[in-house]
């Protein structure tokens, strides 16, 4: 399940119930990194985790990206 904030449209929570345990990941503290917004705080809990895990980013570096990496493959010539 993906839960989005109705006001911002940003991802707020992801819930994975595919196994026998539910794992929840929350995304917050969104900041602009180049042309995109990135969550600088990611917290995961549930499942087999002995305690909640939190990751905080200090910085995100962006640069030019090869658009071909995200393009569909060209059709083969018959």
Buried (B, 14 or more C-beta within 10 A) or exposed (E): EEEEEEEEEEBBBBEBEEEEEEBBBBBBEBEEBEEEBBBBBBBBBBEEEEEEEEEEEEEEEEEEEEEEEEEEEEEEEE
